[in-house]
Amino acid sequence: QVQLVESGGGLVQAGGSLRLSCAASGRAFSTYCMGWFRQAPGKERELTAAISWSGGSTYYADSVKGRFTISRDNAKNTVYLQMNSLKPEDTAVYYCAAAQTRRPIVVPTSAYDNWGQGTQVTVSS
């Protein structure tokens, strides 16, 4: 089990940038696939980006490709989501999640069994 705490959310104008951080505590952070999910009001939670335990493999949803970058620093037990060229449709609560898996990347929400409390990102037009 790992405990996850997100930070870095806030209000930004369209076209702006934010960097989210997720600090992990607990055992074996470096063995987890990490993901950033988001959930907008009235919508299902969706995976926006994921990164393998080594950082060598990444996944991005089509809606954020070329704008968001996921990275991790296993020495600091932290995963990041750099968000550039933000759009109003990026407005959501963003959640950090961890999946203990033998595969480099997992996509289904059900594969993630450790979750942070979420951080609000609001993009104004």
Secondary structure, DSSP 8 states (H G I E B T S, - for coil): -EEEEEE--EEEETT--EEEEEEEEES-GGGSEEEEEEE-TTS--EEEEEE-TTSS-EEE-TTTTTTEEEEEETTTTEEEEEE-S--GGG-EEEEEEEE--SSS----GGG--EE---EEEEEE-
